[in-house]
Amino acid sequence: MKGPFVFLTATLLIFLLNSFFLLKTDKATEKPKGQGQSEKSIGLHQSGFIGRSEEVPFLKLNRNNSEVANIVFKSSDGGQTWQDISEGLPDNLLKKNVNRDGFFADDSGLYIRDGNGIYHRKANSTAPFWKKEIFPDKQGSIGSSKNGILAFNHDGEILQKTYGTSVWAPMYTDFLEKVRVDKVGTLFDKPGLWSPNTSQENVRTVFETTGGTVFIGTDKGLFKSSNSGKSWKHVHFGGSVIKLVESNGVLLSACQGGILRSVDDGETWAWVINEGGGIAVETIDRGFAAISYNTITQSRRIHISFDGGKTWKAIAEGLQFYKHIPSIKQIGVLPPSMYISSIKQVGQYLICGHADGIFRSSDMGKTWKLLLPSIGDKVYNLSVSGNVIYAIPTKRGC
């Protein structure tokens, strides 16, 4: 009995020593938490995306519950990699859904509207630093102008701050009053479209051309001033005007009904895309890009033009819809193509904000590659300055 007992004891001792040795070896070779991984992005090696061979940058993991994340992302390499630059912003911004009129980027950096202030991050900032400026009023939409920052609300209260100053000056203070005055050749050359008794109409966009002509888009159409707002002319009737762009003497407007074009400084306008509604319009190299809603296909489509906006080609058909968002598959829920929110150009690439994430095309829309997956049921709105892309995930429809 002694022999088997000794053999069993020796075997057990060897097993314990071997386990101890392996445990020490594992701990000695284990990397510290986060080592070898970017603090801002994690590779999407095991994301569950089926049938894709390329590695896609993933979202920053919020390792610290007190750390603000997933509010705004930045890419400086054409969308190949993304940095979460949310740190320093209030965490309730994620719940508020910053709409596409609530942020913009220019040479001085990124501006985000929030409550009673605007947060600004310089373009070349490497530290997680945002400067908050208290806002003088309740303007909810912001954008760039020739000389500074514009801010306005639907009630027509418009402010401008010239770059390098801290003063917000009222602009076009009597716009709504002037456009409601019954003057021949302005409002009432088409009776019934506007009445002095109507409630205040929503101001949707404010735009100034390189030549100094000012346009204000409202729910009742487009108004033009060639004398710094002293007088206004109603140059387009029939629905909301939400955005204008200008390139080489051509003006384009995204509005209810589709995309309008003008070549005479906004005096007259003609439909170039008229298939349901204009969602967005942008300038690209040698032309324009636009997003419109098609009533036949019941989807949003991307179009591009290289002849000054005269003719257009639909390119959204080449955009792959991965439909990885469960709610998209539900009966009665709109298809992913309904949630194309942004189209921009950076270098040689077209960049698209979509329900499945941010896509990039290097061949003007023939093929698309997923760069950054979406967050839940949100869609990315995009803003671009130079070679830098900023992306904010927003509730669909905002």
N, C-alpha and C positions, 0 to 999 in steps of 0.2 A: 504493500500500500504506500510505502514511503516514496518509491520510485515515481509512480504516476503523480503523486502530490507535488513533488519537487518539479517535475516537468511542466505541470499546469501552472504553478507559481511563476516559473521562469518565462513561460509563454506570455502570461498576463503582464509581467514587468516589461518585456520587450515591446508589447503593444502600446503600453502607456508612454514609454519613452519615445517611441516613434511618433505618436500623436502629438506629444509636446513639441518635438522637433519641427514637425510640419506646421504647427500653429505659429511658431516663432518665425519660420521662413515666410509664411504668408503675410504676417504683419510687417516684416522687414521690407518686403517688396511692395506693399500696398501704398498707392499714391495718396497724398493728403487730399481731403475733400476739395473738389474743384480743380485740382492740378491737371493740366493738359486740356482743360476745357475753357472756352471763353466765358467770361462772367456775363456777357451780354447775349450770347447765342449758343444753342446746343445743336449738334448735327442731327438731322432727321434720319438716322440709320434704321430705327425700328419704329417708324411712325404709323405703320399700317397702310401706307399708300401702296396700292398694288399696281404692278405693271410699269413702274418707273425705275429707270436705271440710275438717274443722276441723284446726287445728294443735294438736299434742299436745306438752306438755313432755317432753323426753327426759332420759336419765340423764346425770349428770356424766361428762365424758370424763376418764379418768385420764391426764393429760398427763405427770405425773411418776410414774415407776414406784415411787418411794418414798412417794408420797402415798397414804394410806388412803382408799378410796372404796367406795361401793355397799354399806355396812353398814347405815346407817339414814338415812331421809329424813324431812323435816319440811315440812308445808304449813300456812300460817296464813291461807289464803284459800279454804277449802272444797275444797282439792285442785286448784285451777286451776293453780297453779305449785308446784314442789317444790324444796327445797334439800337438797343432800347435806351432812349434818352429821357425817360419819364421821371427819373429821380429829381426831386426838387419841386415837382408839381403837386397840387393837392389831389389826393386820391379820389375825391368825389368827381373829378373831371371825367373819369371813366364811366360813371353812372349818368352824367349829364348828357353824354353824346354830343360832342363838339361837331356841329354840322359844317359843310364845306364853305359856308360864309363866315365861319367863326375862326378861321385860321388862314394864314398865307405866309409864303416865304419870298424874300427878295435878297439882294446882295448883303443886307445887314443881318440876315438871320431869319429865324422863325418867330412868328407872333401868334399867340393863341388867346382868344377872348374867353373870359370867365367871370361871370357875375359883375362885380364892380371894378374889374381890372383887366389888364392885358399882360400876359407873361411873354417875355422876350428872351430868346437864347441866341447869342451871336453865332454867325456862320462858322467861325473858326474855333469855337469853344471846345475844349477837350474835357473840362471839368463839368460835373453835374450841377451847373449853375443856371438858374433862371432869375431874371429881374422882373419884379412885378411893379407895374405902374397903375396907380389908382385912376379909374376912369371918371370923367366929370359927369356922365349921364348914363342912360340906359340903352345906348346903341348896341345892338346885338350882332351886327354884321361888320366885318372889317375887311380892308383890302388896300392895295397899294395905289398911289396916284403918281403923277409926274413929279411932284415935289415932296411927297411924304406919305402919311398913312391916312386913309379915309375910314370913317366909322359912321354908320347910319342905322336907323331902325325903320320899321314898316310905316311909321307915322310921318316919315319925311324929315326927321330931325337929323341933319347931316353935319358932321364935324371933320375938320382936317388938322393934322399936326404936321408941320413942316419938319423935315429931318434936321436934327441938330438943335431943336428947340423943345420946350416942355409945355407949350401952350396949344390947347385945342381950340381952334377958331370955328365958329358957326359958318356954314356954307349954305347958300341958296335957301335962306331962312323962310322966304315967302313963296317957295316953289308951289306948294299945294294950293295956296290962295290964288296965285297967278294963273294956274292952269284951269281953275274952275270959273274964271271970268269969261263971259260970253263975248268973244271977239271973232270977227269974221276971219276965216282962213286959219283959225287955230283949232279950237275944240269943237265948235258946232257946225263945221262944214259937213259933218256926218251926224245928223241928229239922232238922238236916242242912245248913243254910246256913252254919253257922260251927262250927268245932271248935277247942277249946283246943290241939289238936295240930298245927294248920295252921301253916305258916310265916308270918312277918310279912306282913300285907296292905298293899298300897300305898295310901298317903294321896294323894288326887288334888287336893283343894281344901279350903281353910279359909275360912269365911265367917261374919261377924257382922252381925246385923240392927241396924237403928236402935234397937230396944228392948233390945239386949244379948244376945239368944239366939245361941248359937254352933252352927254346923253344920260337921261334918267329913265330906267325901265320900271313900269308899274304894272298893276293888274289890268289896267286899261290900255296898255300899249306903250309906245316909246315917245319920249319928248326930247327935243333938241334945243340947245341954246348956243348961239354963236357970239354972244356978248357977255360971257361970264355970269349968266343967270339973270340978266336984267329982263329978258323976255324969253318965252318958250314957244316952240311950235310942235304940235302933235303930228309926228311924221309916220307913225304906224298905229293903226287901230286893230282891235280884235284879240285881246288876250294878253296874258302875262309875258313880260320880257325879263329874262333872268340873267343873261350874260352877253357881253359884247367883246370882240377882239378886233384888232386892226393889223394889217400887213400889206405893205406896198400899195397903199391907196385903196385897199379893199376893206370894207367893214362887214363883219358877219355877226349875226345875233341869234342866240338860242332862245326860242320863245314858244308859246303855246301854238301848236300847229307844225312846228319844225324849225328849219334854219332859214333865215333871211339874209340877203346879200345887197350891199349898196356900194356903188362906185362913184357917187357924187356927194361925198361927205355927209351921207345920211339923209339927204333930201328925199330920195325915193328908194323903195325897197322892193325886192322881188324874191319869191320863194325859190330856193335851190334844193331843199329837202322838205317835202310836205307830205309826210306819211303818218302823222299822228301827234308828235310833240318833240320839241328840242330839249335835250337834257343838259348838254354841255357842248362848248365849242372852244377849240384851242388852235394856236399857231404851231406849225411844225416846220422843219426845213423844207423850203420850196413850196409850202402850201399850208393846208389846214387839216385838222381832224375834228370830228364831231360825233356825239352820241345822240341818237334819236330813238323815239319809241315808234315801233311799227304796229299799226292796228290790225294788220292782217295776220302777222306771225305772233302778235301779242308778246313781243319781246323787244328789248333794247338792242340796237345795232350800232357798230362803229363804222364810220365812213371816213375816207381820206380824199383829198383833192390836191392836185398839183397844177391846176390851171387857174389859180386865183379864185377858186370856189365856184367856177362855172359848172363843172361836172364832178360827180362823186362816185366812188367805188366802195361798196360795203365789204368790210373785211372781218366782221365778227364771226362769220361762218367758220373761219379757221381757228377760232378760239375754243380750246377743249374745255368741256364742262365736266369736272370730275364727280360732282354731286356727292361729295363726302359728308355734307351736312345733312343729318337725318331729317330735319324738318322740310327740306327741299323735296323729299320723296313722298311727302304726305299728299293724299288726294285733295285737290283744291288749292294747294299752295303754289304760288307762282314759280316758274322755272328759274334756274340760276341766271339765265341771260337777262332776266328782268332786273337784275341787280348789278349791272355794269354801271359804275359810278363815276369813274375818272378815266381819261385818256391823256397821256403826256408823252413828250419826247425828251430823252436824255441821250446826247451823243447820237449814235447810230440806232438806238433802240426806241421802240414804242413801249410804254409802260401802261398797264391797265389795272385799275382797281375793280375787283369782281367778287362775287359772293364766295368763291372758293379761295380767294387770296389775291396776291399781286402776281400778274403775269407779265412776261417780257417777250417781245418779238424783235428779231434782228433782220427780218425780211419784209417789213411793212405789212405785217398782219397775216402772212401766209401760214406761218406756224407760230405757236406760242409755248412758252416754258413757264411752269410754276416756280416762283421765286420765294414767296413767303405765304404760308398757309393762313387761312382766315382764323379769327378768334371767335369761337362759338357761332352765333348767327349774325355776326357783324360783317360789314363790307368796308374796305379801305377807301377813304378819300385821300387824294394825293395832291401835293404841292411841290413844285420844282423851282430851284434857283441854281442856274449854272449846271454843274454836274451833280448837284446834291438833290436827293429825293427825300421828302418827308411824307410819312404815311400815318394816318390816324384812323383806327378802327371805329366805325360809327354804326349806330342802329340803322337798318335799311330804311331808306326814304328820307334820311336827314341830309 
